[in-house]
Amino acid sequence: MKIIIAGAGEVGFHLAKLLSYESQDITLIDTNTESLTYAENHLDIKGVKGDATSISILQKANVNTADLIISVTGYEAANITICVLANELGAKQSIARISNTEYISNKGLIGFKKFGIDELISPELLAANEISLLLNQSAFTETYQFEGGALIMVGTTLTENATFVGKSVQDAAKLVPDLTFMPLAIQRESTSFTIIPRGNTLFKEGDLVYFITTPEGVEPLRKSIGKEKEKIKDVMILGGSKIGFNTATDLCERKFNIKLIERLEDRAFDLADNLPKALVIKGDGRNVELLEEENLHDMDAFIAVTGNSETNIISCLVAKSKGVKKTIALVENIDYFQLSHSIGVDTLINKKLLAANSIFRYIRRGEVLAMTKLTNMNAELLEFQVKEKTRVVNSKIKDIDFPRNATVAGVVRDAKGIIPLGDFVIKPNDKVVICCLPKAIAQIEKLFA
């Protein structure tokens, strides 16, 4: 697949890195020689120096043969312009990074596709949405929803309180008569190896496990893993960035009690004007005395989304030491995710990974509706639309030749989530969620192409 990425900033470089690992044909465009040189020296890509809003530069990058152009420069207007031009010059699909979230909420009204823009993404909005989901499912450290919540993926680390510990998947299923959840992937404590569980796979204390369930299955699953149902009402947000603002806006609308701390005075006044239902405090969140004065110990959740990863992590550790139940830190360095189990912060989020997940479904074969990578694991969740001529249609799951490193996680039929067993028959128009390791992706794509 030929992919052009406009913008070699943090999001663009990360996308180029991930896509080059998959042997995609990547061309990266940027005006910064240093950024391009670094990318070309470290990745298997082609660099084109220049302004991607220039028709001649797009032609130099052979945009007419591009399967996909992803514009992720730091300028919203430029990204929209690049995608419109690329479409007119022959690119098959285009994705634009934007900062004005009104464009996303009014996609149906504006009709961006008629301008040649297939998708709009806002890493900041994706991060804010991720935070909201995590607060909704406060017993878990990771979460993702398919089809508006018809199926819900959650991640957690098993403690000795989990009824599953020491039991096989098959035996654990017998503990719950009406099976409404399924384990998708397991990572043993202090390892980096991802296991796609089978019936004889054992659950062990310290395992990081991802499950998929229906809305009705969330509560039985929470009880089975021995997690307390934590009521989240009082939330402190550190950092008045776009992520902080979007998160505060959403949580205020949902009747949370919000305190937002912002270091810059002008920004703090702007936030106070635009967040009338939140208490905005001008101050440095690195000051522990300030956090204590603002009753950090009474907070149910602490969210750190400043532009500094280390500040976010340290402040979350301070919050945890004061008894805060749920801590979430925004980090830019993906290497920190490898430490998330032992670092002491409940959840780490990363804009680049969220943006990549949103974009990756466009490079998968078959009718991919949604896609997410499991944090800290070498596995993906893919949601496919089943067509009349799809190979798996009208087949029982147990009769389909799925690779060993893949499993059917769930099915959405008529807007209802189903956790299927072996005798379940896949029908046209079903939306099937598959969990698989990278080595199995090509085979899975053929089944759903």
Sequence and secondary structure as in RCSB ss.txt:
>XXXX:A:sequence
MKIIIAGAGEVGFHLAKLLSYESQDITLIDTNTESLTYAENHLDIKGVKGDATSISILQKANVNTADLIISVTGY
EAANITICVLANELGAKQSIARISNTEYISNKGLIGFKKFGIDELISPELLAANEISLLLNQSAFTETYQFEGGA
LIMVGTTLTENATFVGKSVQDAAKLVPDLTFMPLAIQRESTSFTIIPRGNTLFKEGDLVYFITTPEGVEPLRKSI
GKEKEKIKDVMILGGSKIGFNTATDLCERKFNIKLIERLEDRAFDLADNLPKALVIKGDGRNVELLEEENLHDMD
AFIAVTGNSETNIISCLVAKSKGVKKTIALVENIDYFQLSHSIGVDTLINKKLLAANSIFRYIRRGEVLAMTKLT
NMNAELLEFQVKEKTRVVNSKIKDIDFPRNATVAGVVRDAKGIIPLGDFVIKPNDKVVICCLPKAIAQIEKLFA
>XXXX:A:secstr
 EEEEE  SHHHHHHHHHHHHTT EEEEEES HHHHHHHHHHSS EEEES TTSHHHHHHTTGGG SEEEE  S 
HHHHHHHHHHHHHTT S EEEE S THHHHTHHHHTGGGGT  EEE HHHHHHHHHHHHHHTTT SEEEEEGGGT
EEEEEEE  TT TTTTSBHHHHHHTSSS  EEEEEEE TT   EE   TT B  TT EEEEEE GGGHHHHHHHT
T       EEEEE  SHHHHHHHHHHHHTT EEEEEESSHHHHHHHHHH TTSEEEES TT HHHHHHTTGGG S
EEEE SS HHHHHHHHHHHHHTT SEEEEE S GGGGGGHHHHS SEEE HHHHHHHHHHGGGSSS EEEEEE T
TSS EEEEEE  TT TTTT BGGGS   TTEEEEEEEETTEEE   TT B  TT EEEEEE GGGHHHHHHHH 
